[in-house]
Amino acid sequence: MPTPPHPPLDVAAQLPAVPGRKIDMILFFSVLFLICLGMGMVMSAALATQQPFHLFVRQVVSAILSLVVMIVAARVDYHRWAEWRLLIYLGGFVSLVALYVPHIGMMMNGARRWIHFGGFTLQPSETARDAMIFLAAAMLEKNRRNAAGTIFEIPTPNLLAFGAFLGVYILLILKEPDFGSCSFMVLVLGLMFVLAGVRFKKILQMGMLFVPVAVWFLIHHRYTLERFKNFREARHAASAASTQLGQSLVALGSGGLTGAGLGHDWVGGGILPEPGTDFIFALVGEELGLVGTVGVVLVFGTIFYRGMKIASAAPDFLGRILAQGFTLSIAIESIINMGVVTGLLPTKGIPLPFMSFGGSSLLANALGIGVILSISRFQRPIEPEIPSSLSPAVSHGR
């Protein structure tokens, strides 16, 4: 009786991926360029304040810490982040709860979005986004592992459990109140689910869970709807939001091709209020002109391209979805910020990654880039040559 043929051996799938490459230097230096340019813009904006060097030193310290975080994260095996997901989630939860602890949570402009502890100021919603990306990637990887095809379903109990974890963060952030950060987080997570191959029906079911929450928030917080009204009437209304948008457009247009030069906001009185934070892109247009703004857009485009390329070359599903998640987070954040500054989107306090003043966004995005760089160090295992005695073709020939 002839011997049945041996099944082909997927030896490569059984071998662990190993860090056999250096980090993606194009991605690293693109981020480093934005951080350095951001420090220059913050310094230029700070010169018009009462404590210019104090603000600049704070930004330098944040930049140094972010580089340390990015380099350390790049050296850590990215599989570890999935193992630490619950600990990271707990850290994000504690930071969000700390917002409501007296003498720790800070109230500014009617919102409680920052905690001050030990001389440091942190915006917990930034760290919460990173925590949810790690949690979503780990959950998707676990369910994808048990799937037969590229399109898979998440069991309802798993989906409800993930929704509960996300819901806790959503409720705490909405209480600040901060509807924009919640919408941003849900958008990033939704796109991760789409790219992972989850059936659209399941994604829609998860999204529908948050519709009643969003409706309730909009009814009880009219300022969000007012932003859309101000956006629509930006050229005619006299509100603060409309005035800020108008000044942003004037600043972008006044820079011309090459800009008025660094420090113009200080020596010339400036056009923008608080240009070093959410409207720093307009300051780039004012001082560096069209050349500067196009250059910044191209660098962000490079970061997006390299991040997605690293994702496509990742050795496993976890690496791919983590790289996609953090790349999308940075790309969407930059698009929203630039859209607000150029008048294409309603006003929302979302910083420009790696450039705006403030350490929370810088550290959170640096961690994401560090994870992507860690993934870039790994390569797919090389399939060893299968001995001829195990070859299906040879077996058939017996």
Secondary structure, 3 states (H helix, E strand, C coil): CCCCCCCCCCHHHHCCCEECCCCCHHHHHHHHHHHHHHHHHHHHHHCCCCCHHHHHHHHHHHHHHHHHHHHHHHHCCCHHHHHCHHHHHHHHHHHHHHHHCCCCEEEECCEEEEEEECCEEECHHHHHHHHHHHHHHHHHHHHHHCCCCCCECCCHHHHHHHHHHHHHHHHHHHCCCCHHHHHHHHHHHHHHHHHHCECHHHHHHHHHCCHHHHHHHHHHCHHHHHHHHHHHCCCCCCCHHHHHHHHHHHHHHHCCCCCCCCCHHHHCCCCCCCCCCCCHHHHHHHHHHHHHHHHHHHHHHHHHHHHHHHHHCCCCHHHHHHHHHHHHHHHHHHHHHHHHHCCCCCCCCCCCCCCCCCHHHHHHHHHHHHHHHHHHHEECCCCCCCCHHHCHHHHHHC
